[in-house]
Amino acid sequence: MIFDWMIDPVTSLNEVAQHQAEQRQMLLTKPIGSLGVLEHLAIQFAAWQGESKPMLERVHISIFAADHGVAEEGVSAFPQVVTAEMVKNFVRGGAAISVLAQYHQATLEIIDVGVKDFPSFVNVIRARAGNATNNIVQKNAMTEGQLQLALQAGKQAADRAKDKSTQLFIGGEMGIANTTSATAIACVLLNITDAAALTGAGTGLDKAGIQHKSRVITTILARYNKARYHKKIMQQQTFNDNQRLEMSLKLLCIIGGFEIAALVAAFIRCAQLGMPILVDGFITTAAALVAIKINNNVKQWLLFSHCSAESGHAKMLLALGTKSLIDFEMRLGEASGAAMVIPLIKQALVLHNNMATFAEAEVSK
């Protein structure tokens, strides 16, 4: 099958380097565990890089942009044209992620996987799966052929990052109305029947707007539930890898987005290539849920950066059994929350690598 690569094994963690890093943490001039999560970050990066003293010098950020037909339902506070306008803003350096990427000297690329009526634009990678998804209230988001193109865009982004010897991959997104699609996906994968439990403000909806959005998502879920896969999707232990892959791809075809599908593929491919992934916020976590459903071992290559102020993100993290590194009440998307965490990771590694041991400092344990 054309999608079989998605269930290929991921790279194994380096247990030797992990153990060496753990031992080093026990010898540094501090009480064991006193640096909390910073210690775990250093150990985790050691396991990822296969180095007892890991470093973070090369960060790659891929922003996938696409439009959603469900915007016709009035689920966003912004008009659909904003997607294209923001893509241009990314390239021109005016967006939050553009500023942060430049500040951190990270590689930033913008990929058009389906921005509506968007012509070729300088410094935008053109990997279009279509001219926006269909309105998922009425019909499936995309065809299998379009899904293949979106997944290929994500896979190729991960391959480009690997070619640059990337040490940390960040995937971002831009797409007016994409929180609607992401919320519906999360409801299915977390087996949540009340859409209101995960529905948030998105671009800034008021209370009435959120209630309307929740009703739209309820309609989307009702249409999805007519598909023959919906009762099986959560019963992972009952199915083999190919069946889980088939169910997850069907989910993306019915209620997904081109940029969400691209993120799913990018996350899986990064794990296969041995590149750690820093997950941004609500949309990217929904993509991570799908990636893990397809290939469960992808999870060990994911690091969750921040807890979005978008309603429902905390529930998604809880379901994954993980915590974010920070909570700054952000909900901008476009990988901005993930970029904020880069200095934190670098400081964790600097402390791990450069602090003296008790023996070196001649300090009594």
Order of alpha helices (4+ residues) and beta strands (2+ residues): alpha-alpha-beta-alpha-alpha-beta-beta-alpha-beta-alpha-alpha-alpha-alpha-beta-alpha-beta-alpha-alpha-alpha
